[in-house]
Each structure stands twice: as structure tokens, then as C-alpha cells.
């Protein structure tokens, strides 16, 4: 499928109609982090539950300077009507009020440009549908992480929040994030940092796991 973004690529500065009006993507992001997530179409069961969860977490992402924006191939009018469904799913009033915009992509232009189409899944017209893509962009507008889900598997927005926290942490501190890490767990000190410098950078202490190789590369510190 043509198009697509690779890690550390600059986000295209596309223009689009959305539920908050016409936007230019870089202007929309401003100095914030950004999450762009796609859907095959409106009024679908998986996507309705996903957008409900995304709406619940939107204030949490906002506190972390993260702007969320969704994409679906249907019209802005449909997006606004659809929002009543996922607000109701959340137990809220069935209003058109949204905590993040949804992009209109009626001609699949952005889905093709960004490599979002699932060639194995087709709609009633025989067109490939938009897969469940998650793009996370940094304030520099570059792609920091991407996840691609088939249309039959829902996304885990708690995991998306976890990776955003880890990306922001590693952008600010000289650390890496171990497997199954959760916010507030210890992190790993980069092995390229000299021992004396590490003591200064991480005043809470650096703890090294002893290994049979005697190589001191598993170094941990409490989350800065």
C-alpha cells in the first residue's frame, strides 16, 4: 500500500476538515505532543467503544501536553452524530460535544498518504478499510511511535498512555524503559553514562544487577 510513515519521519503538514473546522496539522499540534488514531468508518462497534475510552482519557492526556485527534472516512456531520453514541456508551449525555477533533477523510486521501489502509479488509464497495493506526508525534512534529492494529482487535488506550509517559520521560532524561514498565517503576540508566556522571544525574541512586558476565550494564534508578 503506498504512503506511510517511518519512525522519526516528519509528520506531513496536511490540511483537513474536522469537527472543530478546517485545520493544518502542524498548527493544530503547536508545541504539544500529538496522538493521531484512525478508524475504518463511523458507527462501528469496535470504534465506538475505543472512542468512548479515548474520550474518558482525553483530560489525562491533556495534562501531559498531548493533543488527540481521530480520523474516519465519513463526513463531519456523521462524526458529530456518532459522538452522541460514544458519549452515551460512556454514560454521559448524548451530545455532540467532543474533547478531541475527528478528521473527515471521505476520499481516503489521508488514509492512503499515511499508510493506514488494511488491504485484507474491504468495505461493501471493495475498498480497503482504514486499519486501527496509532501515531504519536513529539513537539518537533516527528513520529516517535506507531502501532498498527487490524480492524478486528481493539486498541488499549491505557497502553497508549503508558508509552506516552515513557516517551516523554526518555525525551527528558538519559534513561530507557524496561519491559512491562509502569509509571513510577524504576527505569534503566543508559550504559554509556560513566559511573561518576550517573551518580550526579541520578541522586536517588543507581543500582546494578550482578550478572555472570560481570558486565555492569543492567543499571536501574528510581523514576526521576
HULINVEN-V562345 format. One record per residue. N is the residue number from 1. RES is the residue in one letter. PSI is psi as a letter, one per 40 degrees, with the letter a starting at -180 (NA if undefined). Layout:
n=[N	N]
res=[RES	RES]
psi=[PSI	PSI]
//
This chain:
n=[1	2	3	4	5	6	7	8	9	10	11	12	13	14	15	16	17	18	19	20	21	22	23	24	25	26	27	28	29	30	31	32	33	34	35	36	37	38	39	40	41	42	43	44	45	46	47	48	49	50	51	52	53	54	55	56	57	58	59	60	61	62	63	64	65	66	67	68	69	70	71	72	73	74	75	76	77	78	79	80	81	82	83	84	85	86	87	88	89	90	91	92	93	94	95	96	97	98	99	100	101	102	103	104	105	106	107	108	109	110	111	112	113	114	115	116	117	118	119	120	121	122	123	124	125	126	127	128	129	130	131	132	133	134	135	136	137	138	139	140	141	142	143	144	145	146	147	148	149	150	151	152	153	154	155	156	157	158	159	160	161	162	163	164	165	166	167	168	169	170	171	172	173	174	175	176	177	178	179	180	181	182	183	184	185	186	187	188	189	190	191	192	193	194	195	196	197	198	199	200	201	202	203	204	205	206	207	208	209	210	211	212	213	214	215	216	217	218	219	220	221	222	223	224]
res=[X	X	X	X	X	X	X	X	X	X	X	X	X	X	X	X	X	X	X	X	X	X	X	X	X	X	X	X	X	X	X	X	X	X	X	X	X	X	X	X	X	X	X	X	X	X	X	X	X	X	X	X	X	X	X	X	X	X	X	X	X	X	X	X	X	X	X	X	X	X	X	X	X	X	X	X	X	X	X	X	X	X	X	X	X	X	X	X	X	X	X	X	X	X	X	X	X	X	X	X	X	X	X	X	X	X	X	X	X	X	X	X	X	X	X	X	X	X	X	X	X	X	X	X	X	X	X	X	X	X	X	X	X	X	X	X	X	X	X	X	X	X	X	X	X	X	X	X	X	X	X	X	X	X	X	X	X	X	X	X	X	X	X	X	X	X	X	X	X	X	X	X	X	X	X	X	X	X	X	X	X	X	X	X	X	X	X	X	X	X	X	X	X	X	X	X	X	X	X	X	X	X	X	X	X	X	X	X	X	X	X	X	X	X	X	X	X	X	X	X	X	X	X	X]
psi=[h	i	a	i	i	i	h	e	i	h	h	i	g	i	i	i	h	i	e	e	a	h	i	h	d	d	d	d	d	b	e	i	i	i	h	h	i	i	i	d	i	i	f	i	d	d	d	d	d	d	d	d	d	d	d	d	e	d	d	d	d	d	d	e	f	h	h	i	h	i	h	i	e	i	i	d	d	d	d	d	d	d	d	d	d	d	d	d	d	e	e	i	i	g	i	e	h	i	e	i	i	h	h	h	f	d	e	e	d	d	d	d	d	e	f	e	i	h	e	e	h	i	a	e	e	e	h	i	i	h	i	g	i	h	h	h	i	i	e	e	e	i	h	d	i	i	h	h	i	i	e	e	h	i	i	h	e	d	d	d	d	d	d	d	d	d	d	d	d	d	d	d	i	g	i	i	h	i	i	f	i	i	h	e	i	i	i	h	h	h	e	e	h	i	d	d	d	d	d	d	d	g	e	e	i	h	h	h	h	h	i	d	e	e	h	g	e	g	h	i	i	i	h	NA]
//
